[in-house]
Amino acid sequence: MQDDGLAGLRARLDAHHNWPSEYMFKFISPSSPEKIKAILGVFPPDVRVERKTSGGGKYTSLTIHEVVSNADVVFDRYQTVQAIGGIFAL
């Protein structure tokens, strides 16, 4: 994402959150144990995770709740998960 886009997103995040704040990350992943493990490995072990498998079992939705200190942590988490590949961020 371009710096202007990040600045706008950072401003919106800062307007809606008083840091530190709980942030809800959402991902859709193939239901591969390796992919899910890689995603969860990006986050501290004490986060709350909700999982929902698609009707056909091919995909898993992960909703991860983490208390983060600022918008930069949010950006870092999404960039790290994006590097895994094949994951949709919502």
TIVO-2410 file (N, C-alpha, C; in nm, 3 decimals):
# residues 90
REC num residu      c1      c2      c3 atome chaine
REC   1      M   0.086  -0.118   0.000     N      A
REC   1      M   0.000   0.000   0.000    CA      A
REC   1      M   0.089   0.123   0.000     C      A
REC   2      Q   0.045   0.225  -0.071     N      A
REC   2      Q   0.121   0.349  -0.080    CA      A
REC   2      Q   0.121   0.421   0.055     C      A
REC   3      D   0.222   0.507   0.075     N      A
REC   3      D   0.233   0.581   0.200    CA      A
REC   3      D   0.110   0.667   0.228     C      A
REC   4      D   0.050   0.727   0.122     N      A
REC   4      D  -0.071   0.807   0.140    CA      A
REC   4      D  -0.186   0.721   0.191     C      A
REC   5      G  -0.198   0.601   0.135     N      A
REC   5      G  -0.303   0.508   0.178    CA      A
REC   5      G  -0.284   0.465   0.321     C      A
REC   6      L  -0.159   0.437   0.358     N      A
REC   6      L  -0.129   0.399   0.497    CA      A
REC   6      L  -0.158   0.513   0.593     C      A
REC   7      A  -0.124   0.634   0.552     N      A
REC   7      A  -0.149   0.749   0.639    CA      A
REC   7      A  -0.298   0.768   0.662     C      A
REC   8      G  -0.377   0.750   0.557     N      A
REC   8      G  -0.522   0.762   0.572    CA      A
REC   8      G  -0.579   0.652   0.658     C      A
REC   9      L  -0.532   0.530   0.638     N      A
REC   9      L  -0.577   0.418   0.719    CA      A
REC   9      L  -0.535   0.436   0.864     C      A
REC  10      R  -0.412   0.482   0.886     N      A
REC  10      R  -0.364   0.507   1.022    CA      A
REC  10      R  -0.452   0.612   1.091     C      A
REC  11      A  -0.488   0.717   1.018     N      A
REC  11      A  -0.573   0.821   1.075    CA      A
REC  11      A  -0.710   0.765   1.114     C      A
REC  12      R  -0.766   0.680   1.027     N      A
REC  12      R  -0.897   0.620   1.060    CA      A
REC  12      R  -0.887   0.527   1.180     C      A
REC  13      L  -0.781   0.447   1.184     N      A
REC  13      L  -0.762   0.357   1.299    CA      A
REC  13      L  -0.746   0.438   1.428     C      A
REC  14      D  -0.665   0.542   1.422     N      A
REC  14      D  -0.642   0.626   1.540    CA      A
REC  14      D  -0.770   0.697   1.584     C      A
REC  15      A  -0.857   0.730   1.489     N      A
REC  15      A  -0.982   0.797   1.523    CA      A
REC  15      A  -1.081   0.703   1.591     C      A
REC  16      H  -1.070   0.572   1.562     N      A
REC  16      H  -1.167   0.475   1.616    CA      A
REC  16      H  -1.114   0.394   1.734     C      A
REC  17      H  -0.988   0.407   1.765     N      A
REC  17      H  -0.929   0.328   1.874    CA      A
REC  17      H  -0.851   0.418   1.967     C      A
REC  18      N  -0.861   0.389   2.094     N      A
REC  18      N  -0.775   0.451   2.195    CA      A
REC  18      N  -0.671   0.346   2.231     C      A
REC  19      W  -0.550   0.365   2.181     N      A
REC  19      W  -0.444   0.265   2.201    CA      A
REC  19      W  -0.392   0.270   2.344     C      A
REC  20      P  -0.359   0.158   2.403     N      A
REC  20      P  -0.377   0.023   2.351    CA      A
REC  20      P  -0.526  -0.014   2.347     C      A
REC  21      S  -0.559  -0.098   2.250     N      A
REC  21      S  -0.697  -0.134   2.227    CA      A
REC  21      S  -0.704  -0.274   2.167     C      A
REC  22      E  -0.817  -0.341   2.191     N      A
REC  22      E  -0.836  -0.471   2.127    CA      A
REC  22      E  -0.869  -0.448   1.980     C      A
REC  23      Y  -0.801  -0.521   1.894     N      A
REC  23      Y  -0.826  -0.512   1.751    CA      A
REC  23      Y  -0.867  -0.650   1.701     C      A
REC  24      M  -0.962  -0.654   1.610     N      A
REC  24      M  -1.012  -0.780   1.556    CA      A
REC  24      M  -0.956  -0.799   1.416     C      A
REC  25      F  -0.872  -0.900   1.400     N      A
REC  25      F  -0.815  -0.937   1.271    CA      A
REC  25      F  -0.901  -1.050   1.213     C      A
REC  26      K  -0.928  -1.045   1.082     N      A
REC  26      K  -1.005  -1.150   1.018    CA      A
REC  26      K  -0.931  -1.199   0.894     C      A
REC  27      F  -0.922  -1.331   0.884     N      A
REC  27      F  -0.855  -1.394   0.771    CA      A
REC  27      F  -0.936  -1.513   0.722     C      A
REC  28      I  -0.927  -1.540   0.593     N      A
REC  28      I  -0.981  -1.663   0.537    CA      A
REC  28      I  -0.863  -1.737   0.477     C      A
REC  29      S  -0.850  -1.862   0.520     N      A
REC  29      S  -0.735  -1.943   0.482    CA      A
REC  29      S  -0.782  -2.077   0.428     C      A
REC  30      P  -0.704  -2.137   0.339     N      A
REC  30      P  -0.731  -2.277   0.309    CA      A
REC  30      P  -0.725  -2.355   0.441     C      A
REC  31      S  -0.804  -2.460   0.452     N      A
REC  31      S  -0.810  -2.535   0.578    CA      A
REC  31      S  -0.690  -2.625   0.598     C      A
REC  32      S  -0.576  -2.579   0.557     N      A
REC  32      S  -0.451  -2.652   0.574    CA      A
REC  32      S  -0.396  -2.626   0.714     C      A
REC  33      P  -0.367  -2.731   0.790     N      A
REC  33      P  -0.311  -2.710   0.924    CA      A
REC  33      P  -0.183  -2.626   0.922     C      A
REC  34      E  -0.102  -2.640   0.817     N      A
REC  34      E   0.021  -2.563   0.807    CA      A
REC  34      E  -0.006  -2.414   0.791     C      A
REC  35      K  -0.104  -2.380   0.706     N      A
REC  35      K  -0.139  -2.238   0.685    CA      A
REC  35      K  -0.195  -2.178   0.813     C      A
REC  36      I  -0.286  -2.250   0.878     N      A
REC  36      I  -0.347  -2.198   1.000    CA      A
REC  36      I  -0.242  -2.182   1.109     C      A
REC  37      K  -0.153  -2.278   1.120     N      A
REC  37      K  -0.044  -2.268   1.219    CA      A
REC  37      K   0.045  -2.148   1.189     C      A
REC  38      A   0.074  -2.124   1.061     N      A
REC  38      A   0.158  -2.010   1.024    CA      A
REC  38      A   0.090  -1.878   1.060     C      A
REC  39      I  -0.040  -1.868   1.035     N      A
REC  39      I  -0.113  -1.746   1.071    CA      A
REC  39      I  -0.110  -1.725   1.221     C      A
REC  40      L  -0.145  -1.828   1.295     N      A
REC  40      L  -0.149  -1.814   1.441    CA      A
REC  40      L  -0.011  -1.787   1.499     C      A
REC  41      G   0.094  -1.830   1.430     N      A
REC  41      G   0.231  -1.805   1.476    CA      A
REC  41      G   0.271  -1.658   1.469     C      A
REC  42      V   0.196  -1.578   1.396     N      A
REC  42      V   0.224  -1.435   1.385    CA      A
REC  42      V   0.180  -1.362   1.513     C      A
REC  43      F   0.088  -1.423   1.587     N      A
REC  43      F   0.027  -1.359   1.703    CA      A
REC  43      F   0.077  -1.421   1.833     C      A
REC  44      P   0.070  -1.345   1.943     N      A
REC  44      P   0.107  -1.403   2.073    CA      A
REC  44      P   0.015  -1.520   2.107     C      A
REC  45      P   0.063  -1.612   2.188     N      A
REC  45      P  -0.016  -1.733   2.217    CA      A
REC  45      P  -0.143  -1.706   2.299     C      A
REC  46      D  -0.153  -1.592   2.363     N      A
REC  46      D  -0.268  -1.567   2.451    CA      A
REC  46      D  -0.385  -1.495   2.382     C      A
REC  47      V  -0.382  -1.480   2.249     N      A
REC  47      V  -0.491  -1.413   2.180    CA      A
REC  47      V  -0.614  -1.504   2.176     C      A
REC  48      R  -0.731  -1.440   2.164     N      A
REC  48      R  -0.856  -1.515   2.150    CA      A
REC  48      R  -0.878  -1.540   2.002     C      A
REC  49      V  -0.904  -1.666   1.967     N      A
REC  49      V  -0.921  -1.704   1.827    CA      A
REC  49      V  -1.056  -1.772   1.809     C      A
REC  50      E  -1.131  -1.727   1.709     N      A
REC  50      E  -1.255  -1.792   1.670    CA      A
REC  50      E  -1.232  -1.853   1.533     C      A
REC  51      R  -1.271  -1.980   1.516     N      A
REC  51      R  -1.254  -2.049   1.389    CA      A
REC  51      R  -1.389  -2.094   1.337     C      A
REC  52      K  -1.404  -2.085   1.207     N      A
REC  52      K  -1.525  -2.136   1.143    CA      A
REC  52      K  -1.485  -2.195   1.009     C      A
REC  53      T  -1.518  -2.323   0.990     N      A
REC  53      T  -1.484  -2.392   0.866    CA      A
REC  53      T  -1.600  -2.377   0.768     C      A
REC  54      S  -1.568  -2.359   0.641     N      A
REC  54      S  -1.670  -2.346   0.539    CA      A
REC  54      S  -1.750  -2.475   0.527     C      A
REC  55      G  -1.866  -2.465   0.467     N      A
REC  55      G  -1.953  -2.583   0.452    CA      A
REC  55      G  -1.885  -2.700   0.386     C      A
REC  56      G  -1.805  -2.674   0.286     N      A
REC  56      G  -1.734  -2.781   0.217    CA      A
REC  56      G  -1.603  -2.820   0.283     C      A
REC  57      G  -1.563  -2.745   0.385     N      A
REC  57      G  -1.441  -2.776   0.458    CA      A
REC  57      G  -1.312  -2.730   0.392     C      A
REC  58      K  -1.324  -2.660   0.280     N      A
REC  58      K  -1.205  -2.619   0.206    CA      A
REC  58      K  -1.136  -2.497   0.268     C      A
REC  59      Y  -1.213  -2.411   0.335     N      A
REC  59      Y  -1.160  -2.287   0.391    CA      A
REC  59      Y  -1.195  -2.275   0.539     C      A
REC  60      T  -1.109  -2.201   0.609     N      A
REC  60      T  -1.133  -2.172   0.750    CA      A
REC  60      T  -1.123  -2.021   0.770     C      A
REC  61      S  -1.223  -1.968   0.838     N      A
REC  61      S  -1.222  -1.826   0.875    CA      A
REC  61      S  -1.163  -1.816   1.015     C      A
REC  62      L  -1.067  -1.726   1.031     N      A
REC  62      L  -1.006  -1.701   1.161    CA      A
REC  62      L  -1.034  -1.557   1.202     C      A
REC  63      T  -1.091  -1.540   1.319     N      A
REC  63      T  -1.109  -1.408   1.378    CA      A
REC  63      T  -1.020  -1.406   1.501     C      A
REC  64      I  -0.925  -1.315   1.501     N      A
REC  64      I  -0.825  -1.310   1.608    CA      A
REC  64      I  -0.836  -1.176   1.679     C      A
REC  65      H  -0.855  -1.182   1.810     N      A
REC  65      H  -0.867  -1.063   1.892    CA      A
REC  65      H  -0.737  -1.045   1.970     C      A
REC  66      E  -0.674  -0.931   1.949     N      A
REC  66      E  -0.548  -0.902   2.019    CA      A
REC  66      E  -0.548  -0.758   2.067     C      A
REC  67      V  -0.498  -0.736   2.187     N      A
REC  67      V  -0.478  -0.601   2.237    CA      A
REC  67      V  -0.344  -0.554   2.180     C      A
REC  68      V  -0.352  -0.447   2.099     N      A
REC  68      V  -0.232  -0.394   2.035    CA      A
REC  68      V  -0.206  -0.252   2.083     C      A
REC  69      S  -0.081  -0.209   2.074     N      A
REC  69      S  -0.043  -0.080   2.130    CA      A
REC  69      S  -0.065   0.038   2.034     C      A
REC  70      N  -0.069   0.010   1.902     N      A
REC  70      N  -0.090   0.120   1.806    CA      A
REC  70      N  -0.119   0.064   1.668     C      A
REC  71      A  -0.149   0.152   1.574     N      A
REC  71      A  -0.183   0.112   1.438    CA      A
REC  71      A  -0.068   0.041   1.368     C      A
REC  72      D   0.056   0.074   1.402     N      A
REC  72      D   0.170   0.009   1.338    CA      A
REC  72      D   0.171  -0.142   1.364     C      A
REC  73      V   0.127  -0.183   1.482     N      A
REC  73      V   0.120  -0.326   1.512    CA      A
REC  73      V   0.018  -0.392   1.420     C      A
REC  74      V  -0.095  -0.326   1.397     N      A
REC  74      V  -0.197  -0.378   1.307    CA      A
REC  74      V  -0.137  -0.397   1.167     C      A
REC  75      F  -0.068  -0.295   1.117     N      A
REC  75      F  -0.006  -0.304   0.985    CA      A
REC  75      F   0.096  -0.418   0.980     C      A
REC  76      D   0.178  -0.429   1.083     N      A
REC  76      D   0.281  -0.534   1.086    CA      A
REC  76      D   0.219  -0.673   1.081     C      A
REC  77      R   0.111  -0.694   1.158     N      A
REC  77      R   0.045  -0.825   1.159    CA      A
REC  77      R  -0.008  -0.860   1.019     C      A
REC  78      Y  -0.078  -0.765   0.957     N      A
REC  78      Y  -0.133  -0.792   0.825    CA      A
REC  78      Y  -0.023  -0.817   0.722     C      A
REC  79      Q   0.086  -0.741   0.726     N      A
REC  79      Q   0.196  -0.762   0.631    CA      A
REC  79      Q   0.261  -0.898   0.650     C      A
REC  80      T   0.279  -0.938   0.774     N      A
REC  80      T   0.341  -1.067   0.802    CA      A
REC  80      T   0.253  -1.181   0.754     C      A
REC  81      V   0.123  -1.172   0.779     N      A
REC  81      V   0.031  -1.277   0.732    CA      A
REC  81      V   0.025  -1.278   0.580     C      A
REC  82      Q   0.027  -1.161   0.518     N      A
REC  82      Q   0.023  -1.153   0.373    CA      A
REC  82      Q   0.140  -1.228   0.311     C      A
REC  83      A   0.255  -1.226   0.377     N      A
REC  83      A   0.375  -1.293   0.327    CA      A
REC  83      A   0.359  -1.445   0.325     C      A
REC  84      I   0.265  -1.498   0.403     N      A
REC  84      I   0.243  -1.643   0.405    CA      A
REC  84      I   0.190  -1.689   0.269     C      A
REC  85      G   0.107  -1.607   0.208     N      A
REC  85      G   0.052  -1.639   0.076    CA      A
REC  85      G  -0.074  -1.722   0.082     C      A
REC  86      G  -0.166  -1.692  -0.008     N      A
REC  86      G  -0.289  -1.769  -0.018    CA      A
REC  86      G  -0.391  -1.737   0.089     C      A
REC  87      I  -0.372  -1.628   0.164     N      A
REC  87      I  -0.460  -1.589   0.274    CA      A
REC  87      I  -0.534  -1.464   0.233     C      A
REC  88      F  -0.664  -1.459   0.259     N      A
REC  88      F  -0.743  -1.338   0.237    CA      A
REC  88      F  -0.760  -1.266   0.369     C      A
REC  89      A  -0.727  -1.139   0.370     N      A
REC  89      A  -0.747  -1.055   0.489    CA      A
REC  89      A  -0.874  -0.975   0.469     C      A
REC  90      L  -0.954  -0.968   0.572     N      A
REC  90      L  -1.079  -0.892   0.566    CA      A
REC  90      L  -1.072  -0.772   0.656     C      A
***
